Amino acid sequence: MIIKNALVNGKLVNIVTENGVITEITENSVNGDGIDAKGRRVIPGLVETHSHGCIGLDTMDADFERMCRFYAENGTTSWLPTTMTMDYDSLLKVCNAKTDFEGAQILGFHFEGPYISKKYKGAQNEAHIKNPSIEDFKMFKNVKLITIAPELEGSMEFIKEVSKDCIVSIGHSDCDYDTAIEAIDNGANCLTHTYNAMPPLHHRNPGPIGAAIEKQIYVQVICDGFHVLRPIVLSTYKTFGPERMTIISDSIRPAGLPDGEYESGGLRVVLKDNIAKLTDGTVAGSSSTLWFCVKKAIEFGIPFEDAVRMATATPAEMLGINKGKIEVGYDADFLILSDDTEIDNVIIAGKLFK
């Protein structure tokens, strides 16, 4: 496929792809079938590292076909289905499910638990929380990222071993600064939905956020305008930069649906005015798409290019994959925009999806 007259980083270019990979980017005219972008802006497809569900479906259902289509329609071209803190049999069902569907590509799984803090469990089911076990974790395949509370017994040994093949992220944790530093030194390289479900940054008790600042690891931020407000989003952006801050949606089952009562991870969730909470008032995940969160970051004052980077190149770099950039050798996943906010076309692996 060829995308002609594409506006990429301020230049009109032609993007040539073959077998799902970018093979040439040229300002000269090229021959062949393709799409005429007609001078519209073209950006990489979005890479989502933290999403539980949408349109009434949940990762724990282990049924991804409609989810992959929904994400692709909304600009996410690859993603990590994110589990809840559930029993091992349910997690095995997810890991063994079919993942090859038309739409957003499933890159692997993000395990959010079950190795988390009861104090900061958030909207997770406490009944299934466990201490980490290297042997137990070996039964699960294709886990690319795991959220863990490093203060739990056995965590440091687990982090040191698992981080060889999987990104370890600190989250749903009550750990102090020293414990977070130790976890990072043992291989943890990310904070899960920073500020949410962890101790706040305090000038005499810096906690995991202070450790992340010192070590400059990756940080996830739910940029839906509710979970983290504008001043803190901007502060995080200025502290970590677009190379280390990643935008996530943390969407759950009600995303894309009207207000009402739903279920997530075995718990009742009430969606009202696009805000999802448990019945006790605990904030649950979001009802937003990743593209909505990127637009919100731009609305907050983050430059367009940096907001896009934090949902494309930065998560891709964290995962160590050839996505998130429009450069030769990278996967041919693109969005063609009618302006800076509307998605006209979605291209995944060099093929037109939308």
C-alpha positions as CSV (number, residue, x, y, z in Angstrom):
1,M,0.0,0.0,0.0
2,I,1.0,3.6,-0.6
3,I,-0.3,6.6,1.3
4,K,0.2,9.6,-1.0
5,N,0.3,13.3,0.0
6,A,0.5,12.5,3.7
7,L,1.4,15.4,6.1
8,V,3.9,13.8,8.4
9,N,5.9,16.1,10.8
10,G,5.0,19.1,8.8
11,K,6.1,17.6,5.4
12,L,4.1,16.2,2.5
13,V,5.4,12.7,1.8
14,N,4.4,9.4,0.3
15,I,4.6,6.4,2.6
16,V,5.3,3.1,0.9
17,T,4.5,-0.2,2.8
18,E,5.0,-3.8,2.1
19,N,3.9,-6.8,4.1
20,G,2.8,-4.5,6.9
21,V,6.0,-2.6,7.2
22,I,7.1,0.8,6.1
23,T,9.7,0.4,3.3
24,E,10.1,3.9,2.0
25,I,9.2,7.5,2.8
26,T,9.7,9.9,-0.1
27,E,8.8,13.4,-1.2
28,N,9.0,12.3,-4.8
29,S,6.0,10.9,-6.7
30,V,5.5,7.2,-6.6
31,N,3.5,4.8,-8.7
32,G,1.1,2.2,-7.3
33,D,-2.3,1.7,-5.6
34,G,-3.0,3.3,-2.3
35,I,-4.8,6.1,-0.5
36,D,-4.5,9.8,-1.3
37,A,-4.3,11.6,2.1
38,K,-4.8,14.9,0.2
39,G,-2.5,16.8,2.6
40,R,-4.2,15.6,5.7
41,R,-2.1,14.9,8.8
42,V,-1.0,11.3,9.3
43,I,0.1,10.0,12.7
44,P,1.1,6.5,14.0
45,G,-1.6,4.3,15.3
46,L,-2.2,4.4,19.0
47,V,-0.6,1.9,21.4
48,E,-2.7,1.1,24.5
49,T,-0.9,-0.5,27.4
50,H,-3.8,-0.4,30.0
51,S,-7.4,-1.1,29.0
52,H,-9.8,-3.5,30.6
53,G,-12.8,-3.3,28.3
54,C,-15.4,-1.4,26.3
55,I,-18.9,-1.6,24.8
56,G,-20.1,-4.0,27.5
57,L,-17.1,-6.4,27.2
58,D,-14.2,-7.0,29.5
59,T,-10.8,-8.6,29.2
60,M,-11.9,-11.2,31.8
61,D,-14.6,-12.4,29.3
62,A,-11.7,-13.7,27.1
63,D,-13.7,-12.7,24.0
64,F,-11.8,-10.1,22.1
65,E,-13.2,-9.9,18.5
66,R,-15.7,-7.0,19.1
67,M,-13.2,-5.2,21.4
68,C,-10.5,-5.2,18.7
69,R,-12.9,-3.7,16.2
70,F,-14.0,-1.0,18.7
71,Y,-10.5,0.0,19.6
72,A,-9.4,0.2,15.9
73,E,-12.5,2.3,15.0
74,N,-11.3,4.7,17.7
75,G,-7.7,4.9,16.7
76,T,-6.0,2.3,18.8
77,T,-4.2,-0.1,16.5
78,S,-2.5,-2.3,19.1
79,W,-3.1,-2.9,22.8
80,L,-2.5,-5.0,25.9
81,P,-5.8,-6.4,27.2
82,T,-5.6,-5.7,30.9
83,T,-6.8,-8.2,33.5
84,M,-8.4,-7.6,36.9
85,T,-7.4,-9.2,40.2
86,M,-9.1,-12.5,39.8
87,D,-8.6,-16.2,40.4
88,Y,-5.9,-18.1,38.5
89,D,-8.4,-20.1,36.5
90,S,-10.0,-16.9,35.1
91,L,-6.6,-15.5,34.3
92,L,-5.6,-18.7,32.5
93,K,-8.8,-18.5,30.4
94,V,-7.7,-15.0,29.3
95,C,-4.2,-16.0,28.4
96,N,-5.4,-19.0,26.4
97,A,-8.1,-17.1,24.5
98,K,-7.9,-16.5,20.7
99,T,-6.3,-13.1,20.1
100,D,-5.9,-12.9,16.3
101,F,-8.8,-10.7,15.1
102,E,-9.3,-8.0,12.6
103,G,-8.8,-4.6,14.2
104,A,-6.4,-3.6,17.0
105,Q,-3.6,-6.1,17.3
106,I,-3.2,-7.8,20.7
107,L,0.4,-7.6,21.6
108,G,0.1,-9.7,24.8
109,F,-1.5,-9.1,28.2
110,H,-1.1,-6.7,31.1
111,F,-1.8,-8.4,34.5
112,E,-3.1,-5.7,36.9
113,G,-2.8,-8.0,39.9
114,P,-3.4,-10.3,41.7
115,Y,-0.2,-9.3,43.5
116,I,-1.4,-5.9,44.8
117,S,-2.0,-4.1,48.1
118,K,-5.3,-4.5,49.9
119,K,-5.0,-0.9,51.2
120,Y,-4.8,0.4,47.6
121,K,-6.8,-2.2,45.8
122,G,-9.0,0.5,44.3
123,A,-11.7,-1.2,42.1
124,Q,-10.1,-4.6,42.4
125,N,-11.6,-7.6,44.2
126,E,-9.7,-8.1,47.5
127,A,-10.8,-11.8,47.7
128,H,-8.3,-12.7,45.0
129,I,-5.3,-10.7,46.1
130,K,-2.2,-12.9,46.6
131,N,1.5,-12.6,47.4
132,P,3.7,-12.9,44.3
133,S,4.8,-16.4,43.2
134,I,7.4,-17.0,40.5
135,E,6.3,-20.6,40.0
136,D,2.6,-19.7,39.8
137,F,3.3,-16.9,37.3
138,K,5.1,-19.3,34.9
139,M,1.7,-20.9,34.1
140,F,0.6,-17.7,32.3
141,K,1.8,-17.1,28.7
142,N,2.2,-13.9,26.7
143,V,2.1,-11.5,29.7
144,K,4.0,-8.4,28.6
145,L,3.4,-6.2,31.6
146,I,2.5,-6.9,35.2
147,T,1.4,-4.5,37.9
148,I,2.7,-5.4,41.4
149,A,2.9,-3.9,44.9
150,P,6.6,-4.3,45.8
151,E,6.0,-4.3,49.6
152,L,4.4,-7.7,49.4
153,E,6.4,-10.7,50.7
154,G,8.5,-12.2,47.9
155,S,8.2,-9.2,45.6
156,M,11.8,-8.4,45.1
157,E,12.7,-11.9,44.0
158,F,9.7,-11.9,41.8
159,I,10.6,-8.6,40.2
160,K,14.2,-9.6,39.6
161,E,13.2,-12.8,37.9
162,V,10.1,-11.7,35.9
163,S,11.6,-8.4,34.7
164,K,13.9,-10.4,32.4
165,D,11.0,-11.1,30.1
166,C,8.2,-8.8,31.2
167,I,7.8,-5.2,32.1
168,V,7.2,-4.8,35.9
169,S,5.1,-1.8,36.9
170,I,4.6,-0.5,40.5
171,G,1.0,0.1,41.2
172,H,-1.9,-0.5,43.6
173,S,0.8,-0.2,46.2
174,D,1.4,1.2,49.7
175,C,5.2,1.0,49.3
176,D,7.5,3.7,50.6
177,Y,10.3,5.5,48.7
178,D,13.0,3.0,49.8
179,T,11.0,0.0,48.8
180,A,10.1,1.6,45.4
181,I,13.8,2.4,44.8
182,E,14.7,-1.2,45.6
183,A,12.0,-2.5,43.2
184,I,13.3,-0.2,40.4
185,D,16.9,-1.4,41.1
186,N,15.6,-5.0,40.7
187,G,14.0,-4.3,37.4
188,A,10.7,-2.5,37.8
189,N,10.4,0.2,35.1
190,C,7.0,1.8,35.2
191,L,4.3,3.3,37.5
192,T,0.7,2.0,36.9
193,H,-1.9,4.9,36.5
194,T,0.4,7.3,38.4
195,Y,-1.3,9.1,41.4
196,N,-4.2,6.6,41.4
197,A,-4.1,3.7,43.9
198,M,-0.7,4.7,45.5
199,P,0.5,7.1,48.3
200,P,0.6,10.7,47.2
201,L,3.9,12.6,46.6
202,H,4.9,14.2,49.9
203,H,7.9,16.4,50.5
204,R,9.1,14.3,53.5
205,N,7.6,11.0,52.3
206,P,8.2,10.9,48.5
207,G,6.9,7.3,48.1
208,P,6.8,5.5,44.7
209,I,6.2,8.8,42.8
210,G,9.3,10.3,44.2
211,A,11.3,7.2,43.4
212,A,9.9,7.3,39.8
213,I,11.0,10.9,39.5
214,E,14.5,10.1,40.7
215,K,15.0,7.1,38.6
216,Q,13.1,8.5,35.5
217,I,11.2,5.3,34.8
218,Y,8.1,5.2,32.6
219,V,4.8,6.5,34.1
220,Q,1.3,5.8,33.0
221,V,-1.3,8.6,33.3
222,I,-5.1,8.3,32.8
223,C,-5.6,11.5,30.9
224,D,-9.4,11.6,30.8
225,G,-9.7,14.9,32.7
226,F,-11.1,13.2,35.8
227,H,-8.6,10.7,37.2
228,V,-5.8,13.3,37.1
229,L,-6.6,16.9,36.7
230,R,-4.9,19.4,34.3
231,P,-2.3,20.9,36.6
232,I,-1.0,17.5,37.6
233,V,-1.0,16.2,34.0
234,L,1.1,19.2,33.0
235,S,3.4,18.8,36.0
236,T,4.0,15.1,35.2
237,Y,4.6,16.0,31.5
238,K,7.2,18.6,32.5
239,T,8.8,16.2,35.0
240,F,9.1,13.1,32.9
241,G,8.8,14.5,29.4
242,P,7.1,12.8,26.4
243,E,9.8,10.1,26.3
244,R,8.8,8.7,29.7
245,M,5.2,9.7,30.3
246,T,2.6,7.4,28.6
247,I,-1.1,8.2,28.2
248,I,-3.5,5.4,29.0
249,S,-7.3,5.1,29.0
250,D,-7.7,2.5,31.7
251,S,-11.1,2.0,30.1
252,I,-13.5,-0.6,31.5
253,R,-16.7,-2.4,30.4
254,P,-19.0,0.7,30.2
255,A,-16.7,2.6,27.8
256,G,-18.7,3.5,24.7
257,L,-22.0,2.9,26.5
258,P,-24.6,5.2,28.2
259,D,-24.8,5.8,31.9
260,G,-26.0,2.8,33.9
261,E,-25.0,0.0,36.2
262,Y,-22.4,-2.5,35.0
263,E,-20.0,-5.2,36.3
264,S,-16.2,-5.1,36.3
265,G,-13.9,-7.7,37.8
266,G,-16.8,-9.2,39.7
267,L,-17.8,-5.8,41.2
268,R,-20.8,-3.5,40.5
269,V,-19.8,-0.3,38.7
270,V,-22.1,2.7,38.2
271,L,-21.4,5.0,35.2
272,K,-22.8,8.5,35.6
273,D,-21.8,11.5,33.6
274,N,-19.1,9.4,32.0
275,I,-17.5,8.7,35.4
276,A,-17.3,5.1,36.6
277,K,-17.4,4.3,40.4
278,L,-18.0,1.3,42.6
279,T,-21.2,1.5,44.7
280,D,-19.2,2.6,47.7
281,G,-17.9,5.6,45.7
282,T,-14.5,4.3,44.9
283,V,-13.3,5.5,41.5
284,A,-13.1,2.7,39.0
285,G,-11.5,2.8,35.5
286,S,-12.5,5.3,32.8
287,S,-15.1,5.3,30.1
288,S,-12.8,7.0,27.6
289,T,-11.0,5.9,24.5
290,L,-7.2,6.4,24.2
291,W,-7.8,9.0,21.4
292,F,-10.1,10.9,23.7
293,C,-7.3,11.0,26.3
294,V,-4.8,12.2,23.7
295,K,-7.2,15.0,22.7
296,K,-7.6,15.9,26.4
297,A,-3.8,16.2,26.8
298,I,-3.8,18.6,23.8
299,E,-6.7,20.5,25.4
300,F,-4.7,20.8,28.6
301,G,-1.8,22.5,26.7
302,I,0.5,19.7,25.8
303,P,1.9,20.2,22.2
304,F,0.1,18.0,19.6
305,E,3.3,16.1,18.7
306,D,4.1,15.3,22.3
307,A,0.6,14.2,23.2
308,V,0.6,11.8,20.2
309,R,4.1,10.5,21.1
310,M,2.9,9.6,24.6
311,A,0.3,7.3,23.1
312,T,2.4,5.9,20.3
313,A,6.2,5.9,20.3
314,T,6.7,6.1,24.1
315,P,4.6,3.0,25.0
316,A,6.1,1.2,22.0
317,E,9.6,2.0,23.2
318,M,8.7,0.7,26.6
319,L,7.4,-2.5,25.1
320,G,10.4,-2.8,22.8
321,I,8.4,-3.1,19.6
322,N,8.6,-1.5,16.1
323,K,5.5,0.5,16.4
324,G,4.6,4.1,17.2
325,K,6.7,5.9,14.5
326,I,6.4,6.7,10.8
327,E,9.9,5.6,9.8
328,V,11.3,3.0,7.5
329,G,11.3,-0.4,9.2
330,Y,8.4,0.3,11.5
331,D,5.0,-1.4,11.4
332,A,2.6,0.3,9.0
333,D,-0.1,1.4,11.5
334,F,-1.5,4.9,10.8
335,L,-4.3,7.3,11.5
336,I,-5.3,9.8,8.8
337,L,-6.9,12.8,10.5
338,S,-9.4,15.2,8.9
339,D,-8.2,17.8,11.4
340,D,-6.3,17.5,14.7
341,T,-9.3,15.8,16.4
342,E,-11.2,13.6,14.0
343,I,-10.1,10.2,12.6
344,D,-10.9,9.7,8.9
345,N,-9.0,6.5,8.2
346,V,-7.3,3.7,10.2
347,I,-4.6,1.6,8.6
348,I,-3.3,-1.5,10.4
349,A,-0.4,-3.6,9.1
350,G,-0.6,-1.7,5.8
351,K,-4.2,-2.5,5.3
352,L,-7.2,-0.1,5.4
353,F,-9.5,-0.8,8.3
354,K,-11.6,2.3,8.4
